Amino acid sequence: MTRFGVLIVLAAAGLASSTARAADDPQRLIGKAVLPKAGCQLVMVDPEVDRKTKEASLDLLPLFVNGVEGEAYLVASEATGEQFRVAIEQVMDVAAAKQYYDLRIATDAKDGWAYEMRTMCVVDDEDPLEESVLKRTLADYDAAVRLGRNSAALFGDRSSTRYLLGDVDGALADMTAAMKAEPGDPEYLLMRAAIYADEGQPKKAVADLNAALKLDSEFADALNDLAMLLATSRDDSVRDGPKAVKLSLEACELSDWTQFTLIDTLAAAYAEAGDFDNAVAMQEKAIEISELTEGDDFEGMKDRVKLYKSKRPYRYDPPPKK
């Protein structure tokens, strides 16, 4: 599951200076924290910051996430994005940030934005998937919503947290709320489909993925997930090997054949279609790329090579409940 929104890094002098001026305006500044690992300053600005400024700086993101040295500015909109989490992990003093949001909340218990931002502050010695941490995070999400924060990203994140805590109905309700907040964004259909798939409701998952592709026919993740369901579902009425191959090939082409997870799906699709030679070849290719990109699931992929060599298709089983 992903967090959505826009993360912008202003490393170019002109963009950085314009953002600095905006940050100096007390009407624009809504948060600030220090990023000592990279000697950078994190500046949160009003979500209505000029869209052109955001778009012009998107291509600078990888430079920052990879550890730009010296002074730079990181600007996030209301929906901070999975990339913001990555940036935090690499360069942000999370403990200092948590103290900052703790102080904001202590100063103003109705600061919904601070509650929302504090959900990202899981310090180094904490396990983000540990139940007590998840419950603390959920409490902050609940407070943010209660205080008027209602972005699609927030509902999507709360959905993920609820699902990890075993609240399937709550997770589905939040994902539906996210879709209502941003009906044109296919990401939330993708995420709800993932819940349906893992809850043994593949037909509902297929319906959501088809709806996502109507919004964006080149959404590689939706193509991939739909292909995976059509190739590996234990529901005979859902599987369609030839269509799974077609969708999976589209996803691989869109990603320039660089993502091992998509090629892994293509292998499963070929196997379901009865083309076990291509299934083995694609599975071995997925393993090769995975090794180069530090991917995981080596053992699972190696097991699937053996499966396809024995001319048997793969069937997906949802992860066991904790």
C-alpha positions as CSV (number, residue, x, y, z in Angstrom):
1,M,0.0,0.0,0.0
2,T,1.2,3.5,-0.8
3,R,0.8,7.0,0.5
4,F,-0.2,9.5,-2.1
5,G,0.4,13.1,-2.8
6,V,3.1,15.4,-4.0
7,L,6.6,15.7,-2.6
8,I,8.7,18.4,-4.0
9,V,12.4,19.1,-3.5
10,L,13.6,22.6,-4.3
11,A,17.4,22.2,-4.8
12,A,17.8,24.7,-7.6
13,A,18.7,28.1,-6.4
14,G,15.9,30.0,-7.9
15,L,13.2,27.6,-6.7
16,A,14.7,27.4,-3.3
17,S,14.9,31.1,-2.8
18,S,11.2,31.6,-3.9
19,T,10.2,28.9,-1.4
20,A,12.3,30.6,1.3
21,R,10.4,33.8,0.7
22,A,7.1,32.0,1.0
23,A,8.3,30.4,4.2
24,D,9.2,33.8,5.7
25,D,5.5,34.8,5.2
26,P,3.8,33.7,8.5
27,Q,0.5,33.3,6.5
28,R,2.2,30.6,4.4
29,L,4.4,28.8,6.9
30,I,2.6,26.0,8.7
31,G,5.5,23.9,10.0
32,K,9.3,23.6,10.1
33,A,11.8,21.0,11.4
34,V,15.5,20.4,11.0
35,L,17.0,17.6,8.9
36,P,20.6,17.4,10.4
37,K,21.6,14.3,8.5
38,A,21.8,16.3,5.2
39,G,22.1,19.7,6.7
40,C,18.7,20.6,5.2
41,Q,15.7,22.4,6.4
42,L,12.2,20.9,6.1
43,V,9.6,23.5,5.4
44,M,5.9,22.6,5.2
45,V,3.9,25.2,3.3
46,D,0.3,25.8,2.6
47,P,-1.1,23.1,0.3
48,E,-2.2,25.9,-2.1
49,V,1.4,26.7,-2.9
50,D,1.8,27.5,-6.6
51,R,1.2,24.4,-8.7
52,K,3.7,25.4,-11.3
53,T,6.4,25.6,-8.6
54,K,5.5,22.0,-7.6
55,E,5.5,20.6,-11.1
56,A,8.8,22.4,-12.0
57,S,10.6,20.7,-9.1
58,L,9.3,17.1,-9.3
59,D,12.4,15.9,-11.3
60,L,14.7,17.0,-8.5
61,L,13.2,14.5,-6.0
62,P,15.7,11.7,-6.6
63,L,18.6,14.0,-5.9
64,F,17.2,14.7,-2.5
65,V,16.2,11.3,-1.6
66,N,19.6,10.0,-2.5
67,G,21.2,12.4,0.0
68,V,21.9,15.8,-1.5
69,E,24.6,17.6,0.5
70,G,24.3,21.2,1.7
71,E,21.3,23.4,2.0
72,A,18.1,22.4,0.3
73,Y,14.4,22.8,0.9
74,L,11.8,20.0,0.9
75,V,8.3,21.1,0.4
76,A,5.2,18.9,0.8
77,S,1.6,19.5,0.0
78,E,-1.3,18.4,2.2
79,A,-0.9,14.8,0.8
80,T,2.8,14.1,1.6
81,G,3.3,10.9,-0.3
82,E,5.2,7.7,0.1
83,Q,8.2,9.5,-1.3
84,F,8.0,11.8,1.8
85,R,8.3,8.7,4.0
86,V,11.4,7.6,2.0
87,A,12.9,11.1,2.4
88,I,12.2,11.0,6.2
89,E,13.9,7.6,6.6
90,Q,17.0,8.7,4.8
91,V,17.6,12.2,6.0
92,M,15.2,13.3,8.8
93,D,15.8,13.3,12.5
94,V,12.4,11.6,13.2
95,A,12.8,12.0,17.0
96,A,13.3,15.7,16.6
97,A,10.3,15.9,14.3
98,K,8.1,14.0,16.7
99,Q,9.1,16.4,19.5
100,Y,8.2,19.3,17.2
101,Y,4.7,17.9,16.5
102,D,4.3,16.9,20.1
103,L,4.9,20.6,21.0
104,R,2.5,21.8,18.4
105,I,-0.2,19.6,19.8
106,A,0.5,20.5,23.4
107,T,0.2,24.1,22.4
108,D,-2.9,23.6,20.4
109,A,-4.8,20.4,20.9
110,K,-7.0,21.2,17.9
111,D,-4.1,21.3,15.4
112,G,-5.3,18.5,13.1
113,W,-2.4,19.0,10.7
114,A,0.1,18.3,13.5
115,Y,-1.7,15.0,14.4
116,E,-1.6,14.0,10.8
117,M,2.1,14.7,10.4
118,R,2.9,13.0,13.7
119,T,1.7,9.7,12.2
120,M,4.9,9.6,10.2
121,C,7.2,9.9,13.2
122,V,8.1,6.4,14.1
123,V,11.6,6.6,15.7
124,D,14.5,4.2,15.0
125,D,14.0,1.9,17.9
126,E,10.3,1.3,17.1
127,D,8.7,-1.3,14.9
128,P,6.1,0.5,12.7
129,L,4.1,-2.7,12.4
130,E,4.1,-3.4,16.2
131,E,0.5,-3.2,17.5
132,S,1.1,-0.5,20.1
133,V,2.7,1.7,17.4
134,L,-0.1,1.1,15.0
135,K,-2.7,1.9,17.6
136,R,-0.9,5.2,18.5
137,T,-0.8,6.1,14.8
138,L,-4.4,5.3,14.4
139,A,-5.3,7.5,17.3
140,D,-3.5,10.4,15.6
141,Y,-5.3,9.7,12.3
142,D,-8.6,9.6,14.2
143,A,-7.8,13.0,15.8
144,A,-6.8,14.5,12.5
145,V,-10.1,13.4,10.9
146,R,-12.1,14.6,13.9
147,L,-10.5,18.0,13.6
148,G,-11.4,18.4,9.9
149,R,-8.5,16.8,8.0
150,N,-10.2,14.8,5.3
151,S,-7.8,14.4,2.3
152,A,-7.9,11.2,0.3
153,A,-4.3,10.5,1.3
154,L,-5.3,10.6,5.0
155,F,-8.2,8.2,4.5
156,G,-6.0,5.9,2.5
157,D,-3.3,5.9,5.2
158,R,-5.8,5.3,7.9
159,S,-7.3,2.4,5.9
160,S,-3.9,0.8,5.7
161,T,-3.4,1.2,9.5
162,R,-6.8,-0.2,10.3
163,Y,-6.2,-3.2,8.0
164,L,-2.9,-4.0,9.7
165,L,-4.9,-3.9,13.0
166,G,-7.4,-6.4,11.7
167,D,-10.3,-3.9,11.1
168,V,-11.3,-5.0,7.6
169,D,-14.6,-3.2,7.6
170,G,-13.0,0.0,8.8
171,A,-10.2,-0.3,6.2
172,L,-12.7,-0.7,3.4
173,A,-14.8,2.2,4.6
174,D,-11.8,4.5,4.7
175,M,-10.7,3.4,1.2
176,T,-14.2,4.2,-0.1
177,A,-14.0,7.6,1.6
178,A,-10.6,8.2,-0.1
179,M,-12.2,7.4,-3.5
180,K,-15.0,9.9,-2.8
181,A,-12.5,12.5,-1.9
182,E,-10.6,12.0,-5.1
183,P,-12.8,10.1,-7.5
184,G,-10.4,10.5,-10.4
185,D,-7.5,8.9,-8.7
186,P,-7.2,5.2,-9.6
187,E,-4.7,4.5,-6.8
188,Y,-7.4,4.0,-4.2
189,L,-9.3,1.5,-6.3
190,L,-6.0,-0.4,-6.6
191,M,-5.6,-0.3,-2.8
192,R,-9.2,-1.4,-2.1
193,A,-8.7,-4.2,-4.7
194,A,-5.7,-5.4,-2.7
195,I,-7.9,-5.7,0.4
196,Y,-10.6,-7.6,-1.4
197,A,-8.0,-10.0,-2.9
198,D,-6.5,-10.7,0.4
199,E,-9.9,-11.2,2.0
200,G,-10.8,-13.9,-0.6
201,Q,-13.1,-11.7,-2.7
202,P,-11.4,-11.8,-6.1
203,K,-14.4,-10.8,-8.1
204,K,-14.7,-7.5,-6.2
205,A,-11.0,-7.0,-6.6
206,V,-11.3,-7.6,-10.4
207,A,-14.1,-5.0,-10.6
208,D,-12.1,-2.4,-8.8
209,L,-9.0,-3.0,-11.0
210,N,-11.1,-2.7,-14.1
211,A,-12.5,0.5,-12.8
212,A,-9.0,1.8,-12.1
213,L,-8.0,1.0,-15.7
214,K,-10.9,2.9,-17.0
215,L,-9.5,6.0,-15.2
216,D,-6.0,5.2,-16.4
217,S,-5.5,2.6,-19.1
218,E,-1.7,2.7,-18.7
219,F,-1.7,2.3,-14.9
220,A,1.0,-0.4,-14.7
221,D,0.3,-1.5,-11.1
222,A,-3.4,-2.0,-11.9
223,L,-2.5,-4.0,-15.1
224,N,-0.1,-6.1,-13.1
225,D,-2.5,-6.8,-10.2
226,L,-5.4,-7.6,-12.5
227,A,-3.1,-10.0,-14.5
228,M,-2.0,-11.6,-11.2
229,L,-5.6,-12.3,-10.2
230,L,-6.5,-13.6,-13.6
231,A,-3.5,-15.9,-13.6
232,T,-3.4,-17.2,-10.0
233,S,-6.9,-16.9,-8.4
234,R,-8.2,-20.1,-6.9
235,D,-11.7,-19.1,-8.2
236,D,-12.0,-20.9,-11.5
237,S,-14.5,-18.4,-12.8
238,V,-11.9,-15.6,-12.4
239,R,-8.9,-17.0,-14.1
240,D,-8.2,-16.1,-17.7
241,G,-4.6,-17.0,-18.8
242,P,-4.5,-15.4,-22.3
243,K,-5.9,-12.1,-20.9
244,A,-3.5,-12.2,-18.0
245,V,-0.6,-12.6,-20.5
246,K,-1.9,-9.6,-22.5
247,L,-2.3,-7.3,-19.4
248,S,1.0,-8.4,-17.9
249,L,3.0,-7.8,-21.2
250,E,1.5,-4.2,-21.2
251,A,2.6,-3.6,-17.7
252,C,6.2,-4.9,-18.4
253,E,6.4,-2.7,-21.5
254,L,5.3,0.4,-19.6
255,S,8.0,-0.3,-17.0
256,D,10.7,-1.0,-19.7
257,W,11.1,-4.5,-18.3
258,T,12.9,-3.2,-15.2
259,Q,10.5,-4.4,-12.4
260,F,11.0,-8.0,-11.3
261,T,7.6,-8.1,-9.7
262,L,5.9,-7.4,-13.0
263,I,7.9,-10.0,-14.8
264,D,7.1,-12.5,-11.9
265,T,3.5,-11.9,-12.7
266,L,4.1,-12.5,-16.4
267,A,5.6,-15.8,-15.6
268,A,2.5,-16.8,-13.7
269,A,0.3,-15.6,-16.6
270,Y,2.2,-17.7,-19.1
271,A,1.9,-20.7,-16.8
272,E,-1.9,-20.3,-16.5
273,A,-2.0,-20.0,-20.3
274,G,-0.1,-23.3,-20.6
275,D,3.1,-21.8,-22.0
276,F,5.5,-23.2,-19.4
277,D,8.6,-22.6,-21.4
278,N,8.0,-18.8,-21.4
279,A,6.9,-19.1,-17.7
280,V,10.2,-20.6,-16.7
281,A,12.2,-18.1,-18.8
282,M,10.3,-15.1,-17.3
283,Q,10.6,-16.4,-13.8
284,E,14.3,-16.8,-14.2
285,K,14.5,-13.3,-15.6
286,A,12.5,-12.0,-12.6
287,I,15.0,-13.6,-10.3
288,E,18.0,-12.1,-12.2
289,I,16.5,-8.6,-12.0
290,S,15.6,-9.1,-8.3
291,E,19.2,-10.0,-7.5
292,L,20.4,-6.8,-9.2
293,T,17.8,-4.5,-7.5
294,E,17.9,-6.1,-4.0
295,G,14.5,-7.5,-4.4
296,D,13.0,-10.1,-2.0
297,D,11.0,-13.3,-2.4
298,F,14.0,-15.3,-3.8
299,E,12.8,-18.5,-2.3
300,G,9.2,-18.0,-3.6
301,M,10.4,-17.3,-7.1
302,K,12.8,-20.2,-7.1
303,D,10.0,-22.5,-6.0
304,R,7.9,-21.2,-8.9
305,V,10.6,-22.0,-11.4
306,K,10.4,-25.6,-10.2
307,L,6.6,-25.4,-10.3
308,Y,6.6,-24.2,-13.9
309,K,9.2,-26.8,-15.0
310,S,6.8,-29.4,-13.7
311,K,4.1,-27.8,-15.9
312,R,1.9,-26.7,-13.0
313,P,0.5,-23.2,-12.7
314,Y,0.8,-21.1,-9.6
315,R,-2.1,-20.4,-7.2
316,Y,-2.1,-17.3,-4.9
317,D,-3.1,-17.8,-1.3
318,P,-3.7,-14.6,0.8
319,P,-1.3,-14.2,3.7
320,P,-2.4,-15.8,7.0
321,K,-4.2,-13.7,9.5
322,K,-2.1,-12.8,12.6
